[in-house]
């Protein structure tokens, strides 16, 4: 077990990484919330069937009286109408301002539960227990909470830091290969924007990661989280440095939107987005051919994720215009300059079109 502390002054919190941690959730939370009894666990129906009872038991053993609310799995649950249903569950559980809301699930559950925690009673304690690799290394850390709008992803949200993140690597055992690889994309992204040595390590250990070798997984998750905490500690609200973590996300979010959030997993869309952004950087002259090939080589290890035939480049361009990172008329992309170093830049429309046509 290892603990990473994210340094945000009064909003600092621990991220505990290891195996067999879910059973320790209650005792870890009790240290932070002495005297509190009521709690609401939010999960999706699949995760709740796998880990819900174990989570509730761990909380009960520490003196909490938790309730469980489950939602349909998938990105389509990340909307205001589902948040409103969860407010009802919070009221039924008789939560007060000291009562924690605990997200037990992947990125959708974490973003949605965090949004509810941030807005219910003007803010209650929030705990992340991520159950997917993507959530463990990315979305559970840093305080981004949001729901989607029909015009775009994460358009309604805020920054709301959790009190605790419990990263139990045993929870990854139930992930299928597709979900696991989608999460591994975010590990590669962290290395690509910040740490060349880690990127090269991932390249060497990629197939051990796919085999889910315990020591390799722990090393990869710990290093990816450490990178994110370093960045978030310097720029909590994404005013400057933290934007680099959006590598692949500008194209990726547009791809998710035009395919109505049910074709790609988030990590898959980010992977295609990183491929596109890397191609754009090379076309712009920001990136050497050698490092372009190294980046694309590791991306290719994940396999091929073609776009649906009916998706036209113009539809993707329209979706890009709703990106929340837009600055006036400029769409901002994170583009690699080298492995471990990126820049934020707009792109000429002809480059965007050329990149999209090369993938469609």
N, C-alpha and C positions, 0 to 999 in steps of 0.2 A: 504494500500500500504506500502511495506517495501523495503528498499534498502540495498543490500549487496555489499560491495566494495571488489573487488579482488585486493590484494596488490602486484603489479608487478613493482613498481617503476614508470618509465615514461610510462609504458604500462598498468598501473592500469585503471580499468574501473568499472562503476556501473552495477549491475544486479538488475533491478526493478521488484518486484514480487507483484502481486495483481490482482484485477478484473477491467474490463472496462479500460484497458490500451491502446488498439490498437488506440483508438481515440487520445491518447496523444503522439503517436509516433513522429509526426512532431515537436511538441513543445519541446520534450526531445532532439531530434536530432538537432534542431535549436540552442539550447544552446551550443552544441559542434561544430557546423559548421556554424558560422555566415557568411553570404554573399554567401554561396554555393547555387546553384540553381538546378543543374542536379543531378539525382539519378537514379539508376537501381534497381528495385525490381525483385528478382528471386524467382519463386515459382513453384510448380508442378500444373498440370492442375486442379486437384481436389481442392486443397487448394485455388488456384486462383479464382475458381468459388465461393468459400464460403466467402473468406476474402479479395480478391484482391482489389475490388473497395473501401472497407472501408479503407484499407491501403493507397491506392493512394490518397483518399480524405483527410486523416489525413496529408499526406505530402504536398498536394496542399494548405491546409489551413495554413500551416506554411511557404508558399512561395517557396516550391520546385516544380520543373517541372519533375516529375518522369515518367519513362517508365517501363513497365512490360514485363518480359520474362518468359514464362512458359515452363516446360519440362514434359515429360511423368513421371507419378509417379512410384516409385519403385527403388530398388537397382540397376537395370540394367541401369539406367540413370547416375550412378555415374562412369563415364568413360571419358577418354581424348577427345573422339570425341564429346561428349556433351559439355564439357568445351570449346572446340574450337568454337562450335556454339554460346556459351554465350559470348565469346570474340567478336564475330561479333555483337551481340546485344549491348555490351558495346560501341563498335565503332559507331554503328548507333545512340546511345543515346548521342554521343559526350562527353563522360565522360572525365574529366581531373583528375589530381592526388588528388584533394580535393573532388571529387565527390564520395558519398558513394554507395556501393553495399549492398543491404538489403536482407537478407535471410528470406523469409516468408514461413515456412514449417517445416517439421520434420528433422530427422538426415541426410537423403540423401541430401536434399536441402541445409542444413547448411554446411555440409562438402564440397559439390560441389561449392556452392556460395563463401565460404571462400577460397577455392583453386583458384577460378577465381580472387577474390579480392586480394589475395596475389601475384598473378603473372601478372595481368593486369597493364601495366605501372609501373612494379616493385613494385606494392603495392598501393592500394587505401583504404580509410576508409571502414570498414566492420561492419555491424550491424546485430545482430541476433534477429529475432522475431519468436521463436520456437512455433509451433502449436501442437506438440504432447507431451505427458508427458515425454517420453524418451528423447526428445530433450531438454525439459525445465530443467530437473534435471541433464542431463549428457552432451550430445554432444554439446550443445550451449555454455558451460562454459569451458574455459581452452585453447582454441586456436588451437585445432587439426583440420587441414583441409586436405582433401585427396580425391583421386579417387582410384578406384579399378583397378587391373590388372587381366587378365584372370586366373593367377596363384594364386591370393590371394587378400584379402581385405586390403584396405588402404596402399598398397605398394608404392604409388606415392603421396607424400604429404609433409607437413611441419607444423611448429607451427606459427600461425598468429593470434594474439589476436584481438578480436573485439573492437570497440569503445564503444559499448553499447549492453546490452542484455535486452530485454523487455519481461518479462514472464507474459503474460496475461492469467490467469487461465480460463477466459470465453471461450477461444479458444478450451478448452478441451471438450466442450459440444458436438462438432460434431464428436468426436472419437467414433468408435464402441467399444464394450466390448473387443474384441481381441486386438486392438491397445492400449487401456487403460491399460489392464493387462500387455502387453509387456513393457510399460513404467514403470509400478509399479515395475517391476523386478529391474530396475536400482536404485530405491529408496531403495529396500531391500539390494541390493549389497552395497550401500554406508554405510548403517548401519552395515552390516555384517563385513566390513573390518575396521571399525573405532569406532563405538559407540554402545556398548551393550545395554545401556538404550534405545536408539532409536530403536534398533532391537526388544526389548521386547515391546515397545510401538506400533510398527507396527504389531506385533503379536496380541496384544489386540485390535487394531483398524482396522484390515484387512478388515472386512466386511463393516465397515463404509466407508472405502476408496473405496471399490467396488461400494458402493451406491453413491459415489461422493459427500459426505456431505462436504459443502463448507469449514467450519472451519478446518475439518480434512485434506482436500486436501491442504489447504494453509499451515498448520503446517508441513505436510509431505514434500511438495515441498521446503519450506523454509529451513528445517533442512537438506535435502539432498543436496541442493545447498551450504549451509554453509559448510558442510563437504568437498565438492569438492573444494571450494575456499580455505579452510585451507590447503588442500594438494597441490593444484596447486601453491599457494603462496610460498610454501617451495621448490617446485621442478617443475618449469615450463616445462622443457624439458624432463621430465621422465627419469632422470639419476638414480634415486634411489627410493625415497618414492612414487612418483606418480605411480610407477608400480603396487602398490596395487590395484589401480582402474581397473586393468585388470583381477580381479577375475572373472572367468567364461568365459573370452574372448579367451583364448588360445584354449580350446576345442570348444568354441562357434563359433569362426571364421572358424575353420576347418569344422564344421558342415555346416555352410553357404556355404562354397566353394564347398563341395562335393555334395550339393543339389542345386548348381547353383543359389543361392540367391533367389529362388522363392518358397521354401517350408516353411522355418521358417521366421517369423519376427525377427529382430535383438534381441529384448528382449527375445523372446522365445528361441533362440539359446544360449543366455547368461544364461538363467535359466537352461537349460540342462547342459551347461558347468559348472555352479556352482555346480549342483548336482554331476557331474563327479569329479570335483576338490575336493569336500568335501569327496566323497567316497575314492579318492586317498589319501587324508590326513589321513583319518581313517586307511586305509590299511598300510600306512607308520608309523603309531603310533604317528602322530603329534597332534591328536585330540582325546579328551575323547569321550567315547560312549554317555554320556549324552548330550554334546554339539553337537555332530554329529546328534543325534536325534532331538535336538531343531532346528538346521539349516535345516535339511531335512524336518522337520515338517512344517515349514513356506513355504519352497519351494513347498511342496506338495499341499498347499492351492491354488496354481495357476492352478492345474489340471495336466493332463498327456500329454506329448508331445513326442510321440514315434518317433523313426527314421524310415524312409522308409525301407521297406524290402530289397531293392536292394543295400543299403549302407553297404559295408563290412568294418570291422575294419581296414583292410590294406589301404583302400582308405582314411580313416580319418588320419591314421598315415602319409601317404604321404602328405596330406594337412598340417599337423602339421609342417612338415619340411620346409614349406614356410613361417612360422610365422615370422613377422618382429621383434619379441622380442627374436628370437633365438640368442644365444651367441656361435658362432662357431658351434660345433656339438651338443650343449646342447639346448634343448627346455625348456624354463623357464615357469613354472606354478606358479600362485598365489594360495597358499594353506592355509586354515584356521588352526590356532593353537588353537583358542578359538573364541567365538563370539566377534567381535570387534578387533581381532588381527590376522594378516596373515603373511606369509613369502613367499619369492620367492625361488623356488627350481626346479631343474630338477627332473625327475622321471625315475626309471628303466623301460626299455621297457616292462618287464613282468607285471609291475603294470599298465602301460598304456593299454596294451592288456587286462588285467583282468577287468579293469574299462569299457573299450569299450564293451567287451563281456557281461558284466552285464547289459548293456543298449540296446543291440541289440538282 
